[in-house]
Every structure is written in structure tokens, then in C-alpha cells.
Amino acid sequence: MGLKDDLERYRDVGEERRQDLAEFIQYGDLGQSRGDSVRIPIKIVDLPEFEYDQRDQGGVGQGEGAEEGDPVGQPQPQPGDGDDGEDGEPGEEGGEHEYYEMDPEEFAEELDEQLGLDLEPKGKKVIEEKEGDFTDITRTGPSSTLDFERLFKKGLKRKLAMDFDEDYVREALKVDGWGPATVYEWTREQNMPVSKAWIDDAYEELPSDEKAVWDSIEEMEANVEKVETSQRIRREGVDQIPFRREDERYRYPEIVEEREKNVVVVNIRDVSGSMRQKKRELVERTFTPLDWYLTGKYDNAEFVYIAHDADAWEVERDEFFGIRSGGGTRISSAYELAAEILEEEYPWSEWNRYVFAAGDSENSSNDTEEKVVPLMEQIPANLHAYVETQPSGNAINATHAEEVERSFRDADNVAVAYVSSPEDVVDAIYDILSTEDQ
């Protein structure tokens, strides 16, 4: 195998790792990971090795017993090393190199890549205000912040609007029979910004023998070239710019608010008697990657775990996935408790909120329509989601997911997913996260 083949294998590593991630979410032992480190089993990728050219008998040797293709600098297997399959005992623990450890942030990036998502969380609570670029403008301020470029442009614009060719106007005053009044009317027709007072002063300064140089204005215009303001500025420069105080503007820095990206995730699970082991496992397999994902996306993530049968109570995470009750089911009890906890501890103005619930869709009569749906409408959240776990298909009275889906058909912050086997988990996670992404 050559270097080109090795490079091709390296290019496939990223795709293989994403496949490993999907398989891990569906079938892996989620308990091997912690809240701050996700441990993903990966396939072993053989690294390229140096091989000796058969035609090259020189160079660095490897000693007796070396064969073509053996890795350089490694001792050769000896009898009794376990290569014959008889001597030595097999290891009982997998090597560290068979796992890839990532923090939740990297897990979120990998999952985004796997599912084609790009969720950008928003910060709520302001933790710091700092000065940004000098982009804002005010009419007053210290001289050091005067926006001179802006002031100069204002003054130059005014000069261009007020300027005229003084020599050209003086030549018009030399037309035989023309006085200041006639010349003023002529300048108005020529759109020259000259005042009557200026023309009067210029006429008085004109020597008597120069007041009849031209027989007509047409003769003057034919013999005297008018110089435009832009040409004169390019040729002579600018002696004076008419600055005005009302043109002064001072720059000051924009105040940038740094917001901490806080998130609270409320995980709700049905623990009633109908939630048997396979259903509980599907809940864990769906909720755990969602917890890791949101931990990686936000600066500060907190989790609330609520279990319910006919009543609801808050539990620790370790209890959440294994607890089981023999009681009936009233899903609204969990949303009532969630609303109380969120209102008291996680105000909507400071926290991003996710409310995830899961169960087998069995609920007491009319509870979904009369209580759960109104409660979901009343709890502000980035996303509400319900995951139905029914390994053997829908039971006759398992209608909660369908009722929620029907009630929030047009809502952009409610997702419903159906999980009947581990193969459905990745699709369910995509359905949930893509709802907020949109």
C-alpha cells in the first residue's frame, strides 16, 4: 500500500468518526461517558509504515530477522509473545486507543456535522458591558475624539457649493453697458453662487478704463475660459475650508453587552407502570445525547429532572432513567411542576429554556387537551419536545404525542418525535434540534 492510499484513508477518518458517533448514540454504552467528557468507541485506523525498496540494499538496517514491510525501529515478535495464538493470556480490558474522548462542545460540533445543523444559541443574561469600536457619533465630546475627516468633508462640500470663478465674473463686469444688476442676473442664469453684495464691491474696485473692454457678453464668453471649482482646487489646492461649529461631530465607542449563554433543560419522564425497561432505555438513549449537545452549545447548562405518574416530583439524574412506579399517568402534573420551577429559579429573561418530555403517549382522559397543551403554551421556551417511546407500536390509548402534534402543527418551537427502536434515535434527535434551527 502506497502513500496515496494512506492519504485516502486519512480523508475517510472524519466520515468514519461521524458514523461511529451515530452508531454510539444508537447502540453504545452511554454510561461510560460523563457530563464533561463523552467517550466514543472508534474503529482502529492503521497508520502508514515505511517499507524497504527491494532494489535498495543499503541504508539503515533493522537487524537479523527483519522482513520487508516491518515497522522501522520496533522489535520483532519472538516465540512466546503471543503471535502463535497459543502462548499468553488475552487481555480483558479494551485499550485506550479504541475510544475517542471529546468534551461536550466537540460532541455538539460533531453532531451538527452529522445532522447538518447549525444551532447558534443566544445569550440572555448580561454579564459585562465593554467599549467596542468608535462607531457612534455625538455632537459634543473631548477634542481628542473629534471626527476631523467628517468635519473636513462637510467643509469641503460647503466650499464646492459656495465657490465660483471670481475672475470670470469680473470679466462680465467689463462688458460695455453692463452694471452690477445686469451681471447679477447673468450669474443667476449661469447658476453661479455669487451674492449681489460681492458684485457691487467688485464693480466699485474696477478701474474706469476697464468697464468697457468687451462689446458684448458673447464676446467675453468666447475669449475668457471659465475655470470650474474642481479644476481650480486640483491646480491650486485649498487655501481655506469654511468650517462651522454645527458640523463638528465626536466619536465615542459603542457599548457592547457580553451576554452569558445560560440554558436550563427540563427533562420530563413518565415513570408509570406501563413504562417498562425497553421504553426507559429509549428515553435515556434520546435524552442523554441531547443533554451533552446543549451542554456543549451553552456557557452554563443546568438540568432539571422530573419524574411523574399521576403526580410529579423532582429527582436526581441518577434516579431519572431507572425509576419506575406502579401508578397511573397524568402528564400535566409534570408541566405544572416544571412551570413552578422555571418561574422561581430560571426567569425567561435570563435563561434559554428547553422542555423535553418522553413517555409511551399514554395519558389520563382529556388531560392532554385540557391541561398539557395550555401549560405548554404558557411556558416560554426555546423549544418544547415530546418523544414517544413505543417499541411494539402504538397502544390503543397512546394518543398524547398525536394530540400534541395536532395542537401545535403551526408552532415553530414544538417538536414531536417517535422512537420505536434504537435505529430511530438519531432521526428523533434531528427532528427535535432542527425544529429550533429553523
Summary of the structure (lengths in Angstrom):
residues: 438
radius of gyration: 40.7
end to end distance: 45.7
largest distance: 129.4
contacts: 1181
relative contact order: 0.11
helix: 42%
strand: 18%
